[in-house]
Amino acid sequence: MEALYDLPNGDRVRVIDTTTVGQSLGRVLELFRSGHAEPVFFGDSPRPEGVVISFEQWAEYETLKEDAETDRRMQDLTRERLANARPEDYVPYDDMLREWGLDEKDGGGDKR
């Protein structure tokens, strides 16, 4: 069984029944090895319930997830500091760059 499913962003994916995907995992692995690393969506209803992705895709998503979590923590910390900061606590931009080991002359690049 195969069905089309519309994602919230407007994309459409093919959803393959679980039994067929299970029987086809060897072929999916061959496709991943040949560079055709398209996700395989599966489920026992027309709605996707799982997805098979290559290890490289998973590693990339994990890195993106970690980066997003770091960004969220930095935003929370910045909001907290701004809410509690007094003007006399402000640090000049150049001093901040030096403190973080960045050089404004190279466009803020890391000096290390």
C-alpha positions in Angstrom: 0.0 0.0 0.0 1.2 3.5 -0.8 -0.5 6.8 -0.1 0.3 10.5 -0.6 0.3 12.7 2.5 0.3 16.5 2.5 2.7 18.1 5.0 1.9 21.3 6.9 4.5 23.2 4.8 2.7 22.2 1.5 5.1 19.4 0.5 3.7 16.0 -0.3 5.4 12.7 0.7 4.7 9.1 -0.3 3.9 6.9 2.7 4.6 3.2 2.3 3.0 0.6 4.5 5.2 -0.8 7.2 5.3 -4.4 5.9 6.6 -3.2 2.5 9.2 -1.0 4.0 10.4 -3.8 6.3 10.8 -6.1 3.3 12.6 -3.4 1.4 15.2 -2.2 3.9 18.0 -3.9 2.0 17.1 -2.0 -1.1 16.8 1.3 0.9 20.3 0.7 2.2 21.6 0.1 -1.3 20.0 3.5 -2.3 21.6 5.2 0.7 25.0 3.8 -0.3 24.7 4.9 -3.9 24.0 8.5 -2.7 20.2 8.5 -3.1 19.5 9.3 0.5 15.9 10.3 0.3 13.9 9.7 3.4 11.4 6.8 3.3 8.2 7.6 5.1 6.1 4.7 6.4 3.0 3.8 8.5 0.0 1.6 8.6 -2.4 4.5 7.7 -2.2 7.2 5.1 -0.5 9.4 7.7 3.3 8.9 8.2 4.2 7.2 11.5 8.0 6.8 11.0 10.8 7.7 8.6 14.0 5.9 7.6 16.9 8.3 6.9 20.6 7.7 6.3 23.1 8.0 9.1 24.6 11.1 7.5 21.2 12.8 7.5 20.6 11.8 11.1 24.1 13.2 12.1 23.3 16.4 10.3 19.9 16.7 12.0 21.6 16.1 15.4 24.1 18.8 14.8 21.3 21.2 13.7 19.3 20.3 16.8 22.3 21.0 19.1 22.9 24.3 17.4 19.3 25.3 17.8 19.4 24.4 21.4 22.5 26.5 21.9 20.9 29.4 20.1 17.8 29.1 22.3 19.9 29.1 25.5 21.8 32.1 24.2 18.6 34.0 23.5 17.2 33.2 26.9 20.4 34.3 28.6 20.5 37.5 26.5 16.8 38.3 27.3 17.5 37.7 31.0 20.6 39.9 31.0 18.8 42.7 29.1 15.9 42.6 31.5 18.2 43.0 34.4 21.0 45.2 33.0 21.6 48.8 33.9 23.3 51.1 31.4 26.5 51.1 33.6 26.7 47.3 33.1 26.9 47.6 29.3 30.1 46.4 27.7 31.5 48.2 24.5 31.3 46.1 21.4 35.1 46.0 20.8 35.6 44.8 24.4 33.0 42.1 23.9 34.8 40.9 20.7 38.1 40.8 22.5 36.5 38.9 25.5 35.2 36.3 23.1 38.5 36.0 21.2 37.1 37.5 18.0 38.6 40.2 15.9 36.3 42.8 14.4 38.9 43.5 11.6 38.4 40.0 10.1 34.6 40.4 10.1 34.2 38.9 13.6 36.1 35.7 12.7 37.7 33.5 15.3 41.4 34.3 15.9 42.2 30.7 17.1 
